[in-house]
Every structure is written in structure tokens, then in C-alpha cells.
Amino acid sequence: MKFKIKCPICGTEFEGSTFDDCPYCDWEFEYDDYTGQEDEPNETNPVTYNQAKALVSKGLNIWGEPLPKK
Ligand SMILES: [Zn+2]
């Protein structure tokens, strides 16, 4: 089932389902992204929530590559 997702990292809205990647910053979603474990390493992404936010604020995706143009 597809539903509207708002990326918790960069704020991009897109249609997807759990475990989809954000098309902009490449963050991969899990149900427990919202449980307050912002500094915990997670299994689906190479960086933590807070590290991903810092990267996006510098214009990089979660892999440290330049973000695509919106
Ligand atoms: Zn994103």
C-alpha cells in the first residue's frame, strides 16, 4: 500500500511505503524513525538521524554526495 510520506530529514513529500528511500536525500524509512532515537545508529541508513539532518543542511545526501536539484 502506498501512502504519502514526508521525509523526516529533508521535508520532501512523496508517495511511497515503509522502507522506501527518500528520492531527494536517500533516507530510508522505518516505523521507528520517530521514536526519539535520533542519535542511534540504525540498520537501514549509513548515518544517524541527526547526522543525516546535518548533511542535508550542507547540501549533501546521506551518502555525502551532492543533493539532486528539486
Ligand atoms: Zn529526504
N, CA, C, O and the ligand as a Tripos MOL2 file, in Angstrom:
@<TRIPOS>MOLECULE
protein
  281   279    71     0     0
PROTEIN
NO_CHARGES

@<TRIPOS>ATOM
      1 N           0.8480   -1.1890    0.0000 N.3       1 MET1
      2 CA          0.0000    0.0000    0.0000 C.3       1 MET1
      3 C           0.8820    1.2380    0.0000 C.2       1 MET1
      4 O           1.8530    1.3190    0.7520 O.2       1 MET1
      5 N           0.5410    2.1970   -0.8440 N.am      2 LYS2
      6 CA          1.3050    3.4410   -0.9180 C.3       2 LYS2
      7 C           0.5850    4.5190   -0.1300 C.2       2 LYS2
      8 O          -0.6440    4.5750   -0.1060 O.2       2 LYS2
      9 N           1.3500    5.3540    0.5010 N.am      3 PHE3
     10 CA          0.7660    6.4920    1.1890 C.3       3 PHE3
     11 C           1.7460    7.6380    1.1320 C.2       3 PHE3
     12 O           2.8970    7.4630    0.7340 O.2       3 PHE3
     13 N           1.2960    8.7970    1.5240 N.am      4 LYS4
     14 CA          2.1440    9.9690    1.4210 C.3       4 LYS4
     15 C           3.1130   10.0070    2.5920 C.2       4 LYS4
     16 O           2.7270    9.8790    3.7540 O.2       4 LYS4
     17 N           4.3600   10.1830    2.2570 N.am      5 ILE5
     18 CA          5.4080   10.2230    3.2740 C.3       5 ILE5
     19 C           6.0410   11.6020    3.2410 C.2       5 ILE5
     20 O           6.2830   12.1620    2.1720 O.2       5 ILE5
     21 N           6.3050   12.1360    4.4100 N.am      6 LYS6
     22 CA          7.1120   13.3460    4.4800 C.3       6 LYS6
     23 C           8.4500   12.9520    5.0830 C.2       6 LYS6
     24 O           8.5200   12.4390    6.1990 O.2       6 LYS6
     25 N           9.5060   13.2010    4.3280 N.am      7 CYS7
     26 CA         10.8300   12.8030    4.7880 C.3       7 CYS7
     27 C          11.1830   13.5380    6.0730 C.2       7 CYS7
     28 O          11.1170   14.7670    6.1120 O.2       7 CYS7
     29 N          11.5580   12.8140    7.1290 N.am      8 PRO8
     30 CA         11.8970   13.4750    8.3940 C.3       8 PRO8
     31 C          13.2280   14.2150    8.3300 C.2       8 PRO8
     32 O          13.5470   15.0060    9.2170 O.2       8 PRO8
     33 N          13.9970   13.9590    7.2900 N.am      9 ILE9
     34 CA         15.3190   14.5650    7.1750 C.3       9 ILE9
     35 C          15.2630   15.8680    6.3950 C.2       9 ILE9
     36 O          15.7200   16.9060    6.8730 O.2       9 ILE9
     37 N          14.6920   15.8110    5.1710 N.am     10 CYS10
     38 CA         14.7440   16.9930    4.3010 C.3      10 CYS10
     39 C          13.3720   17.6030    4.0630 C.2      10 CYS10
     40 O          13.2790   18.6790    3.4720 O.2      10 CYS10
     41 N          12.2920   16.9400    4.5100 N.am     11 GLY11
     42 CA         10.9610   17.5100    4.3800 C.3      11 GLY11
     43 C          10.2920   17.2720    3.0430 C.2      11 GLY11
     44 O           9.1840   17.7600    2.8160 O.2      11 GLY11
     45 N          10.9420   16.5270    2.1420 N.am     12 THR12
     46 CA         10.3450   16.2170    0.8440 C.3      12 THR12
     47 C           9.1410   15.3020    1.0280 C.2      12 THR12
     48 O           9.2020   14.3340    1.7870 O.2      12 THR12
     49 N           8.0430   15.6080    0.3300 N.am     13 GLU13
     50 CA          6.8690   14.7430    0.3830 C.3      13 GLU13
     51 C           6.8160   13.9010   -0.8800 C.2      13 GLU13
     52 O           7.0230   14.4110   -1.9810 O.2      13 GLU13
     53 N           6.5410   12.6250   -0.7250 N.am     14 PHE14
     54 CA          6.4540   11.7290   -1.8750 C.3      14 PHE14
     55 C           5.5610   10.5540   -1.5350 C.2      14 PHE14
     56 O           5.2810   10.2820   -0.3670 O.2      14 PHE14
     57 N           5.1060    9.8420   -2.6050 N.am     15 GLU15
     58 CA          4.2850    8.6620   -2.4150 C.3      15 GLU15
     59 C           5.1820    7.4580   -2.2460 C.2      15 GLU15
     60 O           6.0920    7.2460   -3.0490 O.2      15 GLU15
     61 N           4.9450    6.6760   -1.2290 N.am     16 GLY16
     62 CA          5.7780    5.5040   -1.0410 C.3      16 GLY16
     63 C           5.2100    4.6070    0.0290 C.2      16 GLY16
     64 O           4.0580    4.7510    0.4370 O.2      16 GLY16
     65 N           6.0300    3.6840    0.4790 N.am     17 SER17
     66 CA          5.6220    2.7950    1.5500 C.3      17 SER17
     67 C           6.8100    2.6160    2.4860 C.2      17 SER17
     68 O           7.9020    3.1180    2.2210 O.2      17 SER17
     69 N           6.5900    1.9060    3.5690 N.am     18 THR18
     70 CA          7.6630    1.7010    4.5370 C.3      18 THR18
     71 C           8.8610    1.0480    3.8630 C.2      18 THR18
     72 O           8.7140    0.1680    3.0150 O.2      18 THR18
     73 N          10.0170    1.4840    4.2460 N.am     19 PHE19
     74 CA         11.2900    1.0090    3.7030 C.3      19 PHE19
     75 C          11.6110    1.5840    2.3240 C.2      19 PHE19
     76 O          12.5710    1.1480    1.6880 O.2      19 PHE19
     77 N          10.8320    2.5470    1.8560 N.am     20 ASP20
     78 CA         11.2230    3.2710    0.6500 C.3      20 ASP20
     79 C          12.2890    4.3100    0.9930 C.2      20 ASP20
     80 O          12.3820    4.7840    2.1250 O.2      20 ASP20
     81 N          13.0900    4.6500   -0.0200 N.am     21 ASP21
     82 CA         14.0800    5.7040    0.1650 C.3      21 ASP21
     83 C          13.4990    7.0410   -0.2530 C.2      21 ASP21
     84 O          12.7220    7.1150   -1.2040 O.2      21 ASP21
     85 N          13.8680    8.0870    0.4480 N.am     22 CYS22
     86 CA         13.5210    9.4310    0.0050 C.3      22 CYS22
     87 C          14.1990    9.7000   -1.3330 C.2      22 CYS22
     88 O          15.3950    9.4430   -1.4720 O.2      22 CYS22
     89 N          13.4580   10.2150   -2.3330 N.am     23 PRO23
     90 CA         14.0580   10.4600   -3.6470 C.3      23 PRO23
     91 C          15.0410   11.6230   -3.6350 C.2      23 PRO23
     92 O          15.8000   11.8070   -4.5860 O.2      23 PRO23
     93 N          15.0290   12.3940   -2.5790 N.am     24 TYR24
     94 CA         15.8980   13.5750   -2.5310 C.3      24 TYR24
     95 C          17.1770   13.3100   -1.7400 C.2      24 TYR24
     96 O          18.2760   13.4640   -2.2720 O.2      24 TYR24
     97 N          17.0450   12.9170   -0.4860 N.am     25 CYS25
     98 CA         18.2430   12.7430    0.3350 C.3      25 CYS25
     99 C          18.6120   11.2710    0.5290 C.2      25 CYS25
    100 O          19.6620   10.9660    1.0950 O.2      25 CYS25
    101 N          17.7570   10.3580    0.0640 N.am     26 ASP26
    102 CA         18.0110    8.9180    0.1040 C.3      26 ASP26
    103 C          17.8200    8.2940    1.4810 C.2      26 ASP26
    104 O          18.2070    7.1430    1.6850 O.2      26 ASP26
    105 N          17.2460    9.0070    2.4120 N.am     27 TRP27
    106 CA         16.9480    8.4350    3.7190 C.3      27 TRP27
    107 C          15.9480    7.2880    3.5640 C.2      27 TRP27
    108 O          14.9530    7.4290    2.8540 O.2      27 TRP27
    109 N          16.2010    6.1740    4.2110 N.am     28 GLU28
    110 CA         15.2810    5.0460    4.1440 C.3      28 GLU28
    111 C          14.4090    5.0040    5.3900 C.2      28 GLU28
    112 O          14.8920    5.1710    6.5090 O.2      28 GLU28
    113 N          13.1120    4.7760    5.1760 N.am     29 PHE29
    114 CA         12.1460    4.8990    6.2590 C.3      29 PHE29
    115 C          11.9260    3.6200    7.0140 C.2      29 PHE29
    116 O          11.9210    2.5240    6.4540 O.2      29 PHE29
    117 N          11.7450    3.7900    8.2940 N.am     30 GLU30
    118 CA         11.3220    2.6990    9.1570 C.3      30 GLU30
    119 C          10.2590    3.2440   10.0740 C.2      30 GLU30
    120 O          10.1960    4.4500   10.3150 O.2      30 GLU30
    121 N           9.4300    2.3730   10.5830 N.am     31 TYR31
    122 CA          8.4050    2.8220   11.5250 C.3      31 TYR31
    123 C           9.0330    3.5040   12.7370 C.2      31 TYR31
    124 O           8.4690    4.4560   13.2760 O.2      31 TYR31
    125 N          10.1710    3.0290   13.1550 N.am     32 ASP32
    126 CA         10.7470    3.5520   14.3970 C.3      32 ASP32
    127 C          11.6520    4.7700   14.1740 C.2      32 ASP32
    128 O          12.4360    5.1340   15.0500 O.2      32 ASP32
    129 N          11.5390    5.3980   12.9930 N.am     33 ASP33
    130 CA         12.2630    6.6450   12.7880 C.3      33 ASP33
    131 C          11.7870    7.7470   13.7260 C.2      33 ASP33
    132 O          12.4810    8.7460   13.9140 O.2      33 ASP33
    133 N          10.6190    7.5740   14.3090 N.am     34 TYR34
    134 CA         10.0120    8.6680   15.0630 C.3      34 TYR34
    135 C           9.9910    8.4020   16.5570 C.2      34 TYR34
    136 O           9.2270    9.0330   17.2890 O.2      34 TYR34
    137 N          10.8120    7.4850   17.0150 N.am     35 THR35
    138 CA         10.7290    7.1090   18.4270 C.3      35 THR35
    139 C          11.7510    7.8250   19.2850 C.2      35 THR35
    140 O          11.9340    7.4790   20.4520 O.2      35 THR35
    141 N          12.4230    8.8260   18.7150 N.am     36 GLY36
    142 CA         13.3240    9.6110   19.5280 C.3      36 GLY36
    143 C          14.7350    9.0630   19.6120 C.2      36 GLY36
    144 O          15.5200    9.4860   20.4600 O.2      36 GLY36
    145 N          15.0640    8.1120   18.7250 N.am     37 GLN37
    146 CA         16.4180    7.5590   18.7340 C.3      37 GLN37
    147 C          17.2830    8.2790   17.7080 C.2      37 GLN37
    148 O          17.9690    7.6560   16.8980 O.2      37 GLN37
    149 N          17.2340    9.6150   17.7640 N.am     38 GLU38
    150 CA         17.8610   10.4040   16.7120 C.3      38 GLU38
    151 C          19.3720   10.2010   16.6030 C.2      38 GLU38
    152 O          19.9520   10.3970   15.5350 O.2      38 GLU38
    153 N          20.0010    9.8110   17.6980 N.am     39 ASP39
    154 CA         21.4510    9.6440   17.6560 C.3      39 ASP39
    155 C          21.8850    8.1910   17.5960 C.2      39 ASP39
    156 O          23.0780    7.8880   17.6300 O.2      39 ASP39
    157 N          20.9060    7.2860   17.5070 N.am     40 GLU40
    158 CA         21.2370    5.8680   17.4610 C.3      40 GLU40
    159 C          21.5990    5.4600   16.0350 C.2      40 GLU40
    160 O          20.9240    5.8700   15.0910 O.2      40 GLU40
    161 N          22.6450    4.6650   15.8640 N.am     41 PRO41
    162 CA         22.8890    4.0920   14.5470 C.3      41 PRO41
    163 C          21.6950    3.2190   14.1650 C.2      41 PRO41
    164 O          21.0920    2.6010   15.0430 O.2      41 PRO41
    165 N          21.3410    3.1510   12.9000 N.am     42 ASN42
    166 CA         20.2590    2.2490   12.5100 C.3      42 ASN42
    167 C          20.7090    1.3630   11.3640 C.2      42 ASN42
    168 O          21.7270    1.6240   10.7220 O.2      42 ASN42
    169 N          19.9500    0.3280   11.1180 N.am     43 GLU43
    170 CA         20.4040   -0.7120   10.1920 C.3      43 GLU43
    171 C          20.1810   -0.3530    8.7410 C.2      43 GLU43
    172 O          20.8200   -0.9280    7.8600 O.2      43 GLU43
    173 N          19.2840    0.5870    8.4710 N.am     44 THR44
    174 CA         18.9210    0.8340    7.0850 C.3      44 THR44
    175 C          19.6170    2.0410    6.4850 C.2      44 THR44
    176 O          19.5760    2.2270    5.2690 O.2      44 THR44
    177 N          20.2490    2.8600    7.2970 N.am     45 ASN45
    178 CA         20.9030    4.0530    6.7810 C.3      45 ASN45
    179 C          22.3510    4.1200    7.2810 C.2      45 ASN45
    180 O          22.6620    3.6270    8.3660 O.2      45 ASN45
    181 N          23.2340    4.7340    6.4810 N.am     46 PRO46
    182 CA         24.6480    4.7540    6.8490 C.3      46 PRO46
    183 C          24.9760    5.7440    7.9540 C.2      46 PRO46
    184 O          26.0550    5.6850    8.5430 O.2      46 PRO46
    185 N          24.0560    6.6490    8.2360 N.am     47 VAL47
    186 CA         24.2900    7.6630    9.2630 C.3      47 VAL47
    187 C          23.0830    7.7360   10.1850 C.2      47 VAL47
    188 O          22.0250    7.1970    9.8610 O.2      47 VAL47
    189 N          23.2290    8.3960   11.3280 N.am     48 THR48
    190 CA         22.1050    8.5850   12.2390 C.3      48 THR48
    191 C          21.1960    9.7000   11.7280 C.2      48 THR48
    192 O          21.5430   10.4540   10.8190 O.2      48 THR48
    193 N          20.0370    9.7720   12.3410 N.am     49 TYR49
    194 CA         19.0690   10.8160   12.0040 C.3      49 TYR49
    195 C          19.7060   12.2060   12.0910 C.2      49 TYR49
    196 O          19.5780   13.0110   11.1690 O.2      49 TYR49
    197 N          20.3930   12.4820   13.2030 N.am     50 ASN50
    198 CA         20.9920   13.8070   13.3800 C.3      50 ASN50
    199 C          22.1070   14.0640   12.3730 C.2      50 ASN50
    200 O          22.2450   15.1810   11.8760 O.2      50 ASN50
    201 N          22.9090   13.0340   12.0640 N.am     51 GLN51
    202 CA         23.9620   13.1920   11.0590 C.3      51 GLN51
    203 C          23.3610   13.4490    9.6840 C.2      51 GLN51
    204 O          23.8750   14.2660    8.9210 O.2      51 GLN51
    205 N          22.2660   12.7470    9.3660 N.am     52 ALA52
    206 CA         21.6110   12.9530    8.0780 C.3      52 ALA52
    207 C          21.0930   14.3780    7.9540 C.2      52 ALA52
    208 O          21.2350   15.0110    6.9080 O.2      52 ALA52
    209 N          20.4880   14.8800    9.0320 N.am     53 LYS53
    210 CA         19.9920   16.2630    9.0110 C.3      53 LYS53
    211 C          21.1290   17.2450    8.7860 C.2      53 LYS53
    212 O          20.9730   18.2180    8.0490 O.2      53 LYS53
    213 N          22.2690   16.9980    9.4130 N.am     54 ALA54
    214 CA         23.4210   17.8830    9.2540 C.3      54 ALA54
    215 C          23.9270   17.8380    7.8220 C.2      54 ALA54
    216 O          24.2880   18.8730    7.2630 O.2      54 ALA54
    217 N          23.9600   16.6510    7.2180 N.am     55 LEU55
    218 CA         24.4150   16.5220    5.8360 C.3      55 LEU55
    219 C          23.4940   17.2740    4.8840 C.2      55 LEU55
    220 O          23.9590   18.0140    4.0160 O.2      55 LEU55
    221 N          22.1700   17.0810    5.0510 N.am     56 VAL56
    222 CA         21.2170   17.7470    4.1630 C.3      56 VAL56
    223 C          21.3310   19.2640    4.2860 C.2      56 VAL56
    224 O          21.1950   19.9810    3.2940 O.2      56 VAL56
    225 N          21.5780   19.7500    5.4930 N.am     57 SER57
    226 CA         21.7070   21.1960    5.6770 C.3      57 SER57
    227 C          22.9430   21.7360    4.9610 C.2      57 SER57
    228 O          23.0260   22.9310    4.6750 O.2      57 SER57
    229 N          23.9030   20.8540    4.6710 N.am     58 LYS58
    230 CA         25.0900   21.2520    3.9140 C.3      58 LYS58
    231 C          24.9420   20.9860    2.4270 C.2      58 LYS58
    232 O          25.8810   21.2120    1.6630 O.2      58 LYS58
    233 N          23.7550   20.5020    1.9940 N.am     59 GLY59
    234 CA         23.5330   20.2410    0.5790 C.3      59 GLY59
    235 C          24.0050   18.8680    0.1340 C.2      59 GLY59
    236 O          24.2730   18.6540   -1.0480 O.2      59 GLY59
    237 N          24.1080   17.9330    1.0810 N.am     60 LEU60
    238 CA         24.5580   16.5800    0.7560 C.3      60 LEU60
    239 C          23.4790   15.5710    1.1330 C.2      60 LEU60
    240 O          22.6870   15.8060    2.0450 O.2      60 LEU60
    241 N          23.4560   14.4350    0.4150 N.am     61 ASN61
    242 CA         22.5320   13.3780    0.8170 C.3      61 ASN61
    243 C          23.1870   12.5160    1.9000 C.2      61 ASN61
    244 O          24.2880   12.8220    2.3580 O.2      61 ASN61
    245 N          22.5120   11.4440    2.3050 N.am     62 ILE62
    246 CA         23.0260   10.6530    3.4330 C.3      62 ILE62
    247 C          24.3030    9.9030    3.1000 C.2      62 ILE62
    248 O          24.9550    9.3620    3.9940 O.2      62 ILE62
    249 N          24.6690    9.8630    1.8250 N.am     63 TRP63
    250 CA         25.9250    9.2300    1.4280 C.3      63 TRP63
    251 C          27.0510   10.2420    1.2930 C.2      63 TRP63
    252 O          28.1760    9.8830    0.9440 O.2      63 TRP63
    253 N          26.7450   11.5310    1.5750 N.am     64 GLY64
    254 CA         27.7540   12.5660    1.4480 C.3      64 GLY64
    255 C          27.9340   13.0570    0.0300 C.2      64 GLY64
    256 O          28.9300   13.7090   -0.2850 O.2      64 GLY64
    257 N          26.9560   12.7430   -0.8460 N.am     65 GLU65
    258 CA         27.0110   13.2000   -2.2320 C.3      65 GLU65
    259 C          26.0960   14.4140   -2.4060 C.2      65 GLU65
    260 O          25.1400   14.5840   -1.6490 O.2      65 GLU65
    261 N          26.3840   15.2510   -3.3940 N.am     66 PRO66
    262 CA         25.5460   16.4390   -3.6010 C.3      66 PRO66
    263 C          24.0840   16.0610   -3.8310 C.2      66 PRO66
    264 O          23.8020   15.1050   -4.5530 O.2      66 PRO66
    265 N          23.1660   16.7900   -3.2350 N.am     67 LEU67
    266 CA         21.7470   16.5330   -3.4110 C.3      67 LEU67
    267 C          21.3140   16.8140   -4.8440 C.2      67 LEU67
    268 O          21.8470   17.7210   -5.4830 O.2      67 LEU67
    269 N          20.3460   16.0410   -5.3600 N.am     68 PRO68
    270 CA         19.7860   16.3730   -6.6750 C.3      68 PRO68
    271 C          19.0130   17.6810   -6.5900 C.2      68 PRO68
    272 O          18.5830   18.0920   -5.5120 O.2      68 PRO68
    273 N          18.8400   18.3320   -7.7390 N.am     69 LYS69
    274 CA         18.0420   19.5690   -7.7460 C.3      69 LYS69
    275 C          16.5830   19.2190   -7.5630 C.2      69 LYS69
    276 O          16.1060   18.2270   -8.1130 O.2      69 LYS69
    277 N          15.8570   20.0390   -6.7800 N.am     70 LYS70
    278 CA         14.4420   19.7780   -6.5440 C.3      70 LYS70
    279 C          13.6260   20.1950   -7.7420 C.2      70 LYS70
    280 O          12.4030   20.0530   -7.7360 O.2      70 LYS70
    281 ZN         14.7030   13.2190    2.3620 Zn       71 ZN71
@<TRIPOS>BOND
     1     1     2 1
     2     2     3 1
     3     3     4 2
     4     3     5 am
     5     5     6 1
     6     6     7 1
     7     7     8 2
     8     7     9 am
     9     9    10 1
    10    10    11 1
    11    11    12 2
    12    11    13 am
    13    13    14 1
    14    14    15 1
    15    15    16 2
    16    15    17 am
    17    17    18 1
    18    18    19 1
    19    19    20 2
    20    19    21 am
    21    21    22 1
    22    22    23 1
    23    23    24 2
    24    23    25 am
    25    25    26 1
    26    26    27 1
    27    27    28 2
    28    27    29 am
    29    29    30 1
    30    30    31 1
    31    31    32 2
    32    31    33 am
    33    33    34 1
    34    34    35 1
    35    35    36 2
    36    35    37 am
    37    37    38 1
    38    38    39 1
    39    39    40 2
    40    39    41 am
    41    41    42 1
    42    42    43 1
    43    43    44 2
    44    43    45 am
    45    45    46 1
    46    46    47 1
    47    47    48 2
    48    47    49 am
    49    49    50 1
    50    50    51 1
    51    51    52 2
    52    51    53 am
    53    53    54 1
    54    54    55 1
    55    55    56 2
    56    55    57 am
    57    57    58 1
    58    58    59 1
    59    59    60 2
    60    59    61 am
    61    61    62 1
    62    62    63 1
    63    63    64 2
    64    63    65 am
    65    65    66 1
    66    66    67 1
    67    67    68 2
    68    67    69 am
    69    69    70 1
    70    70    71 1
    71    71    72 2
    72    71    73 am
    73    73    74 1
    74    74    75 1
    75    75    76 2
    76    75    77 am
    77    77    78 1
    78    78    79 1
    79    79    80 2
    80    79    81 am
    81    81    82 1
    82    82    83 1
    83    83    84 2
    84    83    85 am
    85    85    86 1
    86    86    87 1
    87    87    88 2
    88    87    89 am
    89    89    90 1
    90    90    91 1
    91    91    92 2
    92    91    93 am
    93    93    94 1
    94    94    95 1
    95    95    96 2
    96    95    97 am
    97    97    98 1
    98    98    99 1
    99    99   100 2
   100    99   101 am
   101   101   102 1
   102   102   103 1
   103   103   104 2
   104   103   105 am
   105   105   106 1
   106   106   107 1
   107   107   108 2
   108   107   109 am
   109   109   110 1
   110   110   111 1
   111   111   112 2
   112   111   113 am
   113   113   114 1
   114   114   115 1
   115   115   116 2
   116   115   117 am
   117   117   118 1
   118   118   119 1
   119   119   120 2
   120   119   121 am
   121   121   122 1
   122   122   123 1
   123   123   124 2
   124   123   125 am
   125   125   126 1
   126   126   127 1
   127   127   128 2
   128   127   129 am
   129   129   130 1
   130   130   131 1
   131   131   132 2
   132   131   133 am
   133   133   134 1
   134   134   135 1
   135   135   136 2
   136   135   137 am
   137   137   138 1
   138   138   139 1
   139   139   140 2
   140   139   141 am
   141   141   142 1
   142   142   143 1
   143   143   144 2
   144   143   145 am
   145   145   146 1
   146   146   147 1
   147   147   148 2
   148   147   149 am
   149   149   150 1
   150   150   151 1
   151   151   152 2
   152   151   153 am
   153   153   154 1
   154   154   155 1
   155   155   156 2
   156   155   157 am
   157   157   158 1
   158   158   159 1
   159   159   160 2
   160   159   161 am
   161   161   162 1
   162   162   163 1
   163   163   164 2
   164   163   165 am
   165   165   166 1
   166   166   167 1
   167   167   168 2
   168   167   169 am
   169   169   170 1
   170   170   171 1
   171   171   172 2
   172   171   173 am
   173   173   174 1
   174   174   175 1
   175   175   176 2
   176   175   177 am
   177   177   178 1
   178   178   179 1
   179   179   180 2
   180   179   181 am
   181   181   182 1
   182   182   183 1
   183   183   184 2
   184   183   185 am
   185   185   186 1
   186   186   187 1
   187   187   188 2
   188   187   189 am
   189   189   190 1
   190   190   191 1
   191   191   192 2
   192   191   193 am
   193   193   194 1
   194   194   195 1
   195   195   196 2
   196   195   197 am
   197   197   198 1
   198   198   199 1
   199   199   200 2
   200   199   201 am
   201   201   202 1
   202   202   203 1
   203   203   204 2
   204   203   205 am
   205   205   206 1
   206   206   207 1
   207   207   208 2
   208   207   209 am
   209   209   210 1
   210   210   211 1
   211   211   212 2
   212   211   213 am
   213   213   214 1
   214   214   215 1
   215   215   216 2
   216   215   217 am
   217   217   218 1
   218   218   219 1
   219   219   220 2
   220   219   221 am
   221   221   222 1
   222   222   223 1
   223   223   224 2
   224   223   225 am
   225   225   226 1
   226   226   227 1
   227   227   228 2
   228   227   229 am
   229   229   230 1
   230   230   231 1
   231   231   232 2
   232   231   233 am
   233   233   234 1
   234   234   235 1
   235   235   236 2
   236   235   237 am
   237   237   238 1
   238   238   239 1
   239   239   240 2
   240   239   241 am
   241   241   242 1
   242   242   243 1
   243   243   244 2
   244   243   245 am
   245   245   246 1
   246   246   247 1
   247   247   248 2
   248   247   249 am
   249   249   250 1
   250   250   251 1
   251   251   252 2
   252   251   253 am
   253   253   254 1
   254   254   255 1
   255   255   256 2
   256   255   257 am
   257   257   258 1
   258   258   259 1
   259   259   260 2
   260   259   261 am
   261   261   262 1
   262   262   263 1
   263   263   264 2
   264   263   265 am
   265   265   266 1
   266   266   267 1
   267   267   268 2
   268   267   269 am
   269   269   270 1
   270   270   271 1
   271   271   272 2
   272   271   273 am
   273   273   274 1
   274   274   275 1
   275   275   276 2
   276   275   277 am
   277   277   278 1
   278   278   279 1
   279   279   280 2
@<TRIPOS>SUBSTRUCTURE
     1 MET1         2 RESIDUE 1 A MET
     2 LYS2         6 RESIDUE 1 A LYS
     3 PHE3        10 RESIDUE 1 A PHE
     4 LYS4        14 RESIDUE 1 A LYS
     5 ILE5        18 RESIDUE 1 A ILE
     6 LYS6        22 RESIDUE 1 A LYS
     7 CYS7        26 RESIDUE 1 A CYS
     8 PRO8        30 RESIDUE 1 A PRO
     9 ILE9        34 RESIDUE 1 A ILE
    10 CYS10       38 RESIDUE 1 A CYS
    11 GLY11       42 RESIDUE 1 A GLY
    12 THR12       46 RESIDUE 1 A THR
    13 GLU13       50 RESIDUE 1 A GLU
    14 PHE14       54 RESIDUE 1 A PHE
    15 GLU15       58 RESIDUE 1 A GLU
    16 GLY16       62 RESIDUE 1 A GLY
    17 SER17       66 RESIDUE 1 A SER
    18 THR18       70 RESIDUE 1 A THR
    19 PHE19       74 RESIDUE 1 A PHE
    20 ASP20       78 RESIDUE 1 A ASP
    21 ASP21       82 RESIDUE 1 A ASP
    22 CYS22       86 RESIDUE 1 A CYS
    23 PRO23       90 RESIDUE 1 A PRO
    24 TYR24       94 RESIDUE 1 A TYR
    25 CYS25       98 RESIDUE 1 A CYS
    26 ASP26      102 RESIDUE 1 A ASP
    27 TRP27      106 RESIDUE 1 A TRP
    28 GLU28      110 RESIDUE 1 A GLU
    29 PHE29      114 RESIDUE 1 A PHE
    30 GLU30      118 RESIDUE 1 A GLU
    31 TYR31      122 RESIDUE 1 A TYR
    32 ASP32      126 RESIDUE 1 A ASP
    33 ASP33      130 RESIDUE 1 A ASP
    34 TYR34      134 RESIDUE 1 A TYR
    35 THR35      138 RESIDUE 1 A THR
    36 GLY36      142 RESIDUE 1 A GLY
    37 GLN37      146 RESIDUE 1 A GLN
    38 GLU38      150 RESIDUE 1 A GLU
    39 ASP39      154 RESIDUE 1 A ASP
    40 GLU40      158 RESIDUE 1 A GLU
    41 PRO41      162 RESIDUE 1 A PRO
    42 ASN42      166 RESIDUE 1 A ASN
    43 GLU43      170 RESIDUE 1 A GLU
    44 THR44      174 RESIDUE 1 A THR
    45 ASN45      178 RESIDUE 1 A ASN
    46 PRO46      182 RESIDUE 1 A PRO
    47 VAL47      186 RESIDUE 1 A VAL
    48 THR48      190 RESIDUE 1 A THR
    49 TYR49      194 RESIDUE 1 A TYR
    50 ASN50      198 RESIDUE 1 A ASN
    51 GLN51      202 RESIDUE 1 A GLN
    52 ALA52      206 RESIDUE 1 A ALA
    53 LYS53      210 RESIDUE 1 A LYS
    54 ALA54      214 RESIDUE 1 A ALA
    55 LEU55      218 RESIDUE 1 A LEU
    56 VAL56      222 RESIDUE 1 A VAL
    57 SER57      226 RESIDUE 1 A SER
    58 LYS58      230 RESIDUE 1 A LYS
    59 GLY59      234 RESIDUE 1 A GLY
    60 LEU60      238 RESIDUE 1 A LEU
    61 ASN61      242 RESIDUE 1 A ASN
    62 ILE62      246 RESIDUE 1 A ILE
    63 TRP63      250 RESIDUE 1 A TRP
    64 GLY64      254 RESIDUE 1 A GLY
    65 GLU65      258 RESIDUE 1 A GLU
    66 PRO66      262 RESIDUE 1 A PRO
    67 LEU67      266 RESIDUE 1 A LEU
    68 PRO68      270 RESIDUE 1 A PRO
    69 LYS69      274 RESIDUE 1 A LYS
    70 LYS70      278 RESIDUE 1 A LYS
    71 ZN71       281 GROUP 0 **** ****
